[in-house]
Structures are given as structure tokens and as C-alpha cells.
Amino acid sequence: MEALLILGGLLLILAGAVWLISLAFSTSLLWGLGSLLPPLTLAFVFSHWRVARKALILSCLGFIPLIVGLSLLASRDAERLEAIFSLRWLPTQVEPDLAMGVRGELNGRRFAPQQGELINGVLNLREGKGFFARQEVTIRLRDPIEGALRIDVLPDDIGALPEVEIAWLNPDQELPETRRLDRGYTLHLDLQPVAPNKLRGDFHLVLPPQFDTSITGGIELYTDRLRYLNGQVDRRHDSRDTLAFVIEDYLQRRHASRDVALQSAPVVTFPAEELEVEVQAQVKGEMQAFTLPLAKNEQGWHVRGDDYPPLTEPAVETPVTTTKAAEPVAATVPQSSLDRRLRFSMEQVLRTPDRYQHLLMRAHTERGGVAEGRFAGLDSEGNLIIRRVISGPGEATYNLAPGEIVLLELVDP
């Protein structure tokens, strides 16, 4: 309703202004040209009041619905009114989110990527914002990484090396051309984590001469598809990770517990303003299904009807004790109570995976295989990640579904 009043008022004001200018042109050509400038328009109104008064009254009438509409909007959604008057709806020049200093040539053409990410072991540098990039470099690592990353590959290296793919889109083509190779190239990566979700460091790639590709410089990469604004997750960004964050935050506040784990991000198609998603989440150790209506406004994505208060952390009391009083208490604690192997089970790992991070585990699969290594948490599909250092500069990673494991043992206490 308020939008119609505001629009109607603006149309009346505009119609009155156009009518006034046409009256000025009908009086004389000089008055018509002069009325295009606001000071001379007022001069025309005062000097030809009998002619100009009807158009001026029409414009003044337009202010009535305009003011009423703005008042209704202020009472219902003050933040939207503030956004209108602050001109935040105007297009602005957006500064690049990533510090990209990498430059070079790809297939003989200048390559200067603006976007980059390293997610699930796939490094991607992209130039262009279309569905297909104008130019793109993709490096598929053999294993997902956590934390810092350093890789050095020389043309004579053999074994399981990262796969490199380059792609480019010619002006007269609808689909890009791609080239792949898994050896015979030079690659140097030295990346360090940057909070909250970036990697930054040196990049150097040289392909064999027939590919005419050489890229070097500093890069910055996203490690997930969340975006941050002033240290907080930007809920306005369209991505599955944003929706997963919004849903998990909503379920935590709804159940007043941090023990909520979303099993997978919802499958959606962007752009969109409203969505209805079906998700499964483990809430306090129990698997539950939810159907949630999502909507997007100026503040970003949210669950409709969400009026749950922020989740407060429980207060932790720190007892004040002396050293003498603490010694007998420590002596009475049985050593067995500190052993995490007691009451260890698959359910405990799935419920509280952080408790067993980096501990040595042994998993027996239904096919008779044994995977032994350090526990590295759960992946996005709820599979157990077990990593084992192998001979040489590398490690083996096992992704095991809980249904495949017939016996899970905790080796470390």
C-alpha cells in the first residue's frame, strides 16, 4: 500500500512538472528553455501565475500521497526508509574482495583473474563473471587440505600429481575450450590461512610450451562460499553455504543448544527471493527433518517467523581453590575416568566429533579392510575422515561412511 502511495505521489509531481514546462513553451520559446532550469521555472510561475497555477497545484497534490506513503513505510519498516534516503539502492563501484596480484598468460592471452577459491581440494582462478569464465585455471589436488598448503611440482616429477586444467572462451563460441594435464608442468604453491576464510600466498604455474601458459604472483583464495562483513557472516550473499549458516543458526536458537549439525547444505537455484527447503539435522544427537521457509530482505537471508532470542553461552563458574586443596582432589580422580576409550562408540564420534580430533583410530570395514590413522572430523556428508602419513611427502585420506564400518576402535587414550 505504501509503495503505491509513494509511486502515485511521484507520478503526480512529475506530471505537474511536465505540464508546467509545456505551458512555458506555449508562452514563448525563451520561457520554455528557461523553465528547464529550476530558478527560471520559479520565475515563470511568479510572472505567469494565472497560466502556471494549475500545473503547480497538480504537483503540490502529489506531495500528499507521497508523505502519507513515507509515513506508513517509516512506521512499518524504518530500515527500508533509511536505505531509500541513504541512497544505498544506487549501484556503486564495488572494491574487489580478494587481493589478486597474479598475472601472466593463458593460451597466449593476458590473464588477470578477479576470483579465486580453494574448496574441497579444488583450486580455481577465474576471470569474468559469466556462467562460463572468459579464462580459468583449475587445479585438482589429490587430497583436501586444512590450514597451510605448500606444493612444489617439477616437469620430471612422477606419481600422483595434481591435475591442471585451463579453459578459455573465444568470442565466437558458446562453450569454452579446455586442456588438461597431470604431469610435465611446473607448480609452486605456498599458501597461509587468513581469518576468517581465506588463504593467501605465492602462486607459480608454467605449462609445457604448446599450451603457451605462464602465471605467477600473489593470490588470495576463499576456502568456502561464505562472505563476511565487519567480522560477521554477510547473509545477503547468495550461496548454499550462506543458507546452511542461516539454517544452523536458526536451529541452534530454536532448540537453545549448540549441539546442532546440519547434514548437508540445501540444494537451491539462485537468484531467488523466497525458498522452501527440506533439510536434515542432528539435534542433541537425534536426527530430525525440517521444512523451512526462507526469505531475503535488506538484511539478507532469514527463516520466516524467526523470533527466537540469541543463543547465550552457559556461564562457567571458576572455583577459587588453593594449591593444597587441589592436590587431594586430583589424587582421588581415578585414572580410568580420563581415558576416552571407555564408553567409546560410533555414536559418540558422530555426536561430538571435536572431542576425538587428531586421535589415533582404527576402522574395520565390512569388506575386511582396516583403515588406521588420525581422526580429522566429519565431511559435509557425515563420513569419517581418517588420515595416515605415508612414506614420502604425503598422506593417505580415508573417507568412510558410518554404514561401512563394522568396528571402530580408539587407539589413543
Rosetta blueprint (number, residue, H / E / L):
1 M L
2 E H
3 A H
4 L H
5 L H
6 I H
7 L H
8 G H
9 G H
10 L H
11 L H
12 L H
13 I H
14 L H
15 A H
16 G H
17 A H
18 V H
19 W H
20 L H
21 I H
22 S H
23 L H
24 A H
25 F H
26 S H
27 T H
28 S L
29 L H
30 L H
31 W H
32 G H
33 L H
34 G H
35 S L
36 L L
37 L L
38 P H
39 P H
40 L H
41 T H
42 L H
43 A H
44 F H
45 V H
46 F H
47 S H
48 H L
49 W H
50 R H
51 V H
52 A H
53 R H
54 K H
55 A H
56 L H
57 I H
58 L H
59 S H
60 C H
61 L H
62 G H
63 F H
64 I H
65 P H
66 L H
67 I H
68 V H
69 G H
70 L H
71 S H
72 L H
73 L H
74 A H
75 S H
76 R H
77 D L
78 A H
79 E H
80 R H
81 L H
82 E H
83 A H
84 I H
85 F H
86 S L
87 L L
88 R L
89 W L
90 L L
91 P L
92 T L
93 Q L
94 V L
95 E L
96 P L
97 D L
98 L L
99 A L
100 M L
101 G L
102 V L
103 R E
104 G E
105 E E
106 L E
107 N L
108 G L
109 R E
110 R E
111 F E
112 A L
113 P L
114 Q L
115 Q E
116 G E
117 E E
118 L E
119 I E
120 N L
121 G L
122 V E
123 L E
124 N E
125 L E
126 R E
127 E E
128 G L
129 K L
130 G L
131 F L
132 F L
133 A L
134 R L
135 Q E
136 E E
137 V E
138 T E
139 I E
140 R E
141 L L
142 R L
143 D L
144 P L
145 I L
146 E L
147 G L
148 A L
149 L E
150 R E
151 I E
152 D E
153 V E
154 L L
155 P L
156 D L
157 D L
158 I L
159 G L
160 A L
161 L L
162 P L
163 E E
164 V E
165 E E
166 I E
167 A E
168 W E
169 L L
170 N L
171 P L
172 D L
173 Q L
174 E L
175 L L
176 P L
177 E E
178 T E
179 R E
180 R E
181 L E
182 D L
183 R L
184 G L
185 Y L
186 T E
187 L E
188 H E
189 L E
190 D E
191 L E
192 Q E
193 P E
194 V E
195 A L
196 P L
197 N L
198 K E
199 L E
200 R E
201 G E
202 D E
203 F E
204 H E
205 L E
206 V E
207 L L
208 P L
209 P H
210 Q H
211 F H
212 D L
213 T L
214 S E
215 I E
216 T E
217 G E
218 G E
219 I E
220 E E
221 L E
222 Y E
223 T L
224 D L
225 R L
226 L L
227 R L
228 Y E
229 L E
230 N L
231 G L
232 Q E
233 V E
234 D L
235 R L
236 R L
237 H L
238 D L
239 S L
240 R H
241 D H
242 T H
243 L H
244 A H
245 F H
246 V H
247 I H
248 E H
249 D H
250 Y H
251 L H
252 Q H
253 R H
254 R H
255 H L
256 A L
257 S L
258 R L
259 D L
260 V E
261 A E
262 L E
263 Q L
264 S L
265 A L
266 P L
267 V L
268 V L
269 T L
270 F L
271 P L
272 A L
273 E L
274 E E
275 L E
276 E E
277 V E
278 E E
279 V E
280 Q E
281 A E
282 Q E
283 V E
284 K L
285 G L
286 E E
287 M E
288 Q E
289 A E
290 F E
291 T E
292 L E
293 P E
294 L E
295 A E
296 K E
297 N E
298 E L
299 Q L
300 G E
301 W E
302 H E
303 V E
304 R L
305 G L
306 D L
307 D L
308 Y L
309 P L
310 P L
311 L L
312 T L
313 E L
314 P L
315 A L
316 V L
317 E L
318 T L
319 P L
320 V L
321 T L
322 T L
323 T H
324 K H
325 A H
326 A H
327 E H
328 P H
329 V H
330 A H
331 A H
332 T H
333 V L
334 P L
335 Q H
336 S H
337 S H
338 L H
339 D L
340 R L
341 R L
342 L L
343 R L
344 F L
345 S L
346 M H
347 E H
348 Q H
349 V H
350 L H
351 R H
352 T L
353 P H
354 D H
355 R H
356 Y H
357 Q L
358 H L
359 L L
360 L E
361 M E
362 R E
363 A E
364 H E
365 T E
366 E L
367 R L
368 G L
369 G L
370 V E
371 A E
372 E E
373 G E
374 R E
375 F E
376 A E
377 G E
378 L E
379 D L
380 S L
381 E L
382 G L
383 N L
384 L E
385 I E
386 I E
387 R E
388 R E
389 V E
390 I L
391 S L
392 G L
393 P L
394 G L
395 E E
396 A E
397 T E
398 Y E
399 N E
400 L E
401 A L
402 P H
403 G H
404 E H
405 I E
406 V E
407 L E
408 L E
409 E E
410 L E
411 V L
412 D L
413 P L
